[in-house]
Amino acid sequence: MITTKYRLYSCILVCLVAVATLVAQTPRRQEAVEGYIRKHCKEAIRQMDRYSVPASITMAQGIVETGAGRSSLAKDFNNHFGIKCHRSWSGKRTYKTDDAPNECFRSYDKWEDSYEDHSIFLKNKRYLSLYALRSDDYRGWAKGLQMAGYATDKGYANRLIQIIETYELYALDGGKYPLWMGDDKSFNRPEPSPQRRQTHRVQTPQRPIYMSYGLYYVLADPGDNLQRIADDVGASAKKLARYNDVPLDMTFQEGDIIYLEKKHSRATESYKSHVVTIGDSMYSIAQRYGIRLEQLYKMNNKDEDYVPTEGDVLRLR
């Protein structure tokens, strides 16, 4: 009996330690990611201006490939994007087991060189089709990178999208800091002329309003924001942010759904599950079916670190 009780107490103790460790890891991981963004975001903007790669994509790739700057490849060899040597590389090298033993990776004198080389690397012909996308189409870029074979991870695109949306990295594509950084000033990029801004406002039409799943919604124009949408439909920008599970400074892509009222706690009876495809995020799935984001996580017993991977099946009700 004593042995049984001892084993039971030991099991409980191990479980409590595991839970405490998991809880402690999340703030540390978030702190590491935010620190990485603060240190490297200006360089991502500079690279975007020079080579037209969205800064949000550059930052998200750097976070994924380095574990927010903590990988040995980044710390010891300044390689932030996991770029291997290939035949054309004549610079410094290091060797590391990755997909195969003892693979050759590029090594740099400073981390800025890695960012520059990453931009040049994406000029490879296999990625050229991505430059036909809008400069703020981070979802299209994420899907395109995975489909072009940048990484073997089936969830790579979805991982990039989730990081961009979680840390508001889309703000970088407009030359601004994410709102959570507490400084919304621009990166000394030229402001559009007053005439251009005025023309844009005049040309913005009043929104057609649609209904789906019993919810009213509008479709975003390219580069839309909540205040502009709120002005068009006579609503509060803060309420729209709450209804759509987004920060107040969110910039939308053409065709994004913006609900004008609170979403449901589960999908309608016709939609019981969703099979994840490339480019899906928990946010995009929640918007697609008119479900509150926190409810989608709860229904599927997932936390905010979960990244949907192609082929995953998620409950909708």
Phi, psi and omega in degrees: 000316180297318180298318180296316179296320180298317179296319180297314179296322179296319180296316180297317181298317179299317180297317180295320178296318180297317179295316180298321179296317180296317180297321182290331184292323186298311177299321180295320180295317179297319179298320180295318180295314180297321177296320178296317180297314180302320184285325192249353189294325180295322178293323177298321177295315180300318179295323178298317180295328183274322190238357175070020172272125181308131181299328179298320179292314179302314181295314182297319178296318178299319179295314181294311187290332183252358188062044182062043174085006187261355181287153179295328179297323179282314185290320186264335187230006176059024177265107186261358185230013176061028183282127180275170189295309187059169186293330186282348186280125180243005182272198181294155184225158168216161185237137187205144176282125179229252175290334178220161181294145170055049179277151183269126178240151178288144178237143186232155179289325178215159188294330179300327178295326178294319178295318178297315182294326177299316179298317179293320180301323181284000171275358175304145187301334181292341181253001188299328181297338181293334184284354174278349179282160174299148184295340179256013181273070183294330178293316178298319179295317180298314178298315183297320179297317179293315182293333178276356175091022179300322180222155180272347180296122181293340179259015187300309181300315181295326178295316178299314182299317181296319179296315180300316183283326179292318184257014174056038183289346176299337177299327181297329181293341175258011178077026181233162175282150168301149185300326183294342179286348175075018180210104187266015181288157181277169180271046180056031175274152182297133176282145175297150182293152179305323181297318180295318180296318181295317180299319181297319181292321182295324184280349181288116183280163173291143190283136164288139182251134183244170175225136175208143183056026181076015182240139175278141179207165173235166177252137184285147168272164179303130177074014181297156172225168187295323181295318180296318179294316180300319179297321182291325186254001179070043181237176177269130179298323180295320178292320178298321178298317180292317180298328188253009175058042182228158174289161185296335182264015182302134173253129186260160174259159183303130178090354176299144179273130174237112181283145182259004178210170184297135181283169181282164176276345176204164183287165176294165187300335182290341186238100183265332181208165179225131176266122186292136175241170179301130179099350178286143168231165178300324178296312183294326178292317179299318179293320183300322184254005178068040181247144174293137187300316182296328178290324178297317176299314185295316180301329185255011178052044180245150172258180187288350177276349182293134176244118179299132180247143182311126180100342176299145177248122182247137175289143177246349179201000000 
